[in-house]
Amino acid sequence: METTLRPNTSAGLSGATIGPAVATKAPARPAAAQPASNAPDNASAASPANAAQAAPLRSKATSVDGGLQDQVARAQQAVDYLNRIASQLESLKGELTAKLTGARSAMQTGSASAAASASASASNVRQQLETQVRQLTATLNARKQTAGGSVDANLSYTPEPAVQKFRIRELDLDSLQQNAPQTLAFSVGGVGGPQTSVTIQPDQSSDEAARAIDRALAPMGVRAGVDERGALVFSTPESNWPAVKDSIAVSGRGKVTADEVPASPAPQQWSTANTDALRQNLREVVQALERVRQSQAAASNALAAATVEVASSETPPPQVELAAQDFASAASNTDYDSLLALTSALVGVSRERVVALLGLR
């Protein structure tokens, strides 16, 4: 049987006449094989157009929704973190107020029994106060991991990634202006890293000099400005800070020292030894609460806006028409790439889902 099949197969493929019945079927086999042999050519010829047509259907909604979902997630993390911080600060404010009130009452009473009672109460309050300070310190230390990257070290909310502020010991505006004109060359990233330069002019004000330095450093991911005291202060995204803090060099000064601007509040540095220290702690808590309240409002507004945008993130009408045209064009092709794109796009799309979506119009 094997010797019989081989000649028939070769004859059929070569178009040889082996009898009326076989001759009738022989063309059918090449005809059936013709699309398969031409499929790679058709697929390769059609694949660029099909890829261009299919991409808007799959990637636009995904990229838009992904970005919006990320905004919602980061804003939600910021809101949750700020709510937790606000609750701890409120409790700490109450404990500090109670301790100060108890100390004042003991001083006014002056009796031995009152003093003993006040001392026992103060001991309990102090233990509670120390516990709450430790909890607040732990929450502040976890800010970078739990606040969505939008709450800075001063508990201020920003839609942009939080930044780390720092100062360069070897640079201050007064000395720069006194020695003007002078040109400073900055390098960030160690030896061989990118460099930039700026010239400080004698007639420049402090703000103008800071803006000139800012323009020079901006391409390196570092910004410069003037704080409320008129001192030069720098900033960079917190994610970029580890790469920046040990790699800044300035011409004529070599590698410079970058010091973080202290965060506020800083409960790890608080003292509960006397009433003056407690009053200072209370002032810091009240100031921090004020900033947190403002940040809560800003983060809540950002969350609400992002949520509304996600809810209304349907494809705009012009893109709907374009997507429909692309889909119709892809459906009119019968090559492999078009069929693959269509079947992939329609996975899980049932009649019920289509009817439900049409009912929203």
Secondary structure, DSSP 8 states (H G I E B T S, - for coil): -HHHHHHHHHHHHHT----HHHHHHTTHHHHHHHHHHHHHHHHHHHHHHHHHHHHIIIIIHHHHHHHHHHHHHHHHHHHHHHHHHHHHHHHHHHHHHHHHHHHHHHHHH--HHHHHHHHHHHHHHHHHHHHHHHHHHHHHHTHHHHSTT-B-TTS-B-SS--EEEEEETT--HHHHHHT-SEEEEEEESSTTS-EEEEEE-TT--HHHHHHHHHHHHGGGT-EEEE-TTS-EEEEEEGGGHHHHTT-EEETTTEE--EEE---S--GGG---SSHHHHHHHHHHHHHHHHHHHHHHHHHHHHHHHHHHHHHT----HHHHHHHHHHHHHHHH--SHHHHHHHHHHTTT--HHHHHHHHTT-
